[in-house]
Amino acid sequence: MSYKLPDEKDLEAMIGIVGKEYATNNKAITASYLSKSVMGLEIYYPKSDND
């Protein structure tokens, strides 16, 4: 499996999905999202007795 940095075509697709305000091809942000999607990192809050 290989990974390529997003190009202008990819950026246009992201703009179509999330809007220009939130789409980016910044290397650091892209790497963060990739690691989250590949590793399945999510935040889960433990249930408290009040829930």
C-alpha positions in Angstrom: 0.0 0.0 0.0 1.3 3.4 -0.8 0.3 7.0 0.0 0.4 10.0 -2.2 0.0 13.6 -1.1 -3.3 15.1 -2.2 -3.2 17.1 -5.4 -5.4 19.9 -6.8 -8.0 17.3 -8.0 -8.2 15.8 -4.5 -8.5 19.3 -3.0 -11.4 20.2 -5.3 -13.2 17.0 -4.2 -12.6 17.8 -0.5 -14.0 21.3 -1.1 -17.1 19.7 -2.7 -17.6 17.6 0.4 -16.7 19.9 3.3 -16.6 23.4 1.8 -13.7 25.7 1.0 -13.4 26.9 4.6 -12.5 23.4 5.9 -10.7 21.8 3.0 -6.9 21.8 2.9 -4.0 19.9 1.5 -1.7 20.9 4.3 0.8 18.0 4.9 0.5 18.0 8.7 -3.3 18.0 8.7 -3.5 15.4 6.0 -1.1 13.1 7.9 -3.2 13.6 11.1 -6.4 12.6 9.3 -4.8 9.7 7.6 -3.4 8.3 10.9 -6.9 8.7 12.5 -8.6 6.9 9.7 -6.0 4.1 9.4 -5.5 3.6 13.1 -9.2 4.1 14.0 -8.4 6.7 16.6 -11.6 8.0 18.1 -12.4 9.7 21.4 -14.8 7.8 23.6 -16.0 9.3 26.8 -16.7 6.8 29.6 -20.3 6.7 30.7 -20.9 8.2 34.1 -23.5 7.3 36.6 -25.5 10.4 35.6 -26.0 9.3 32.0 
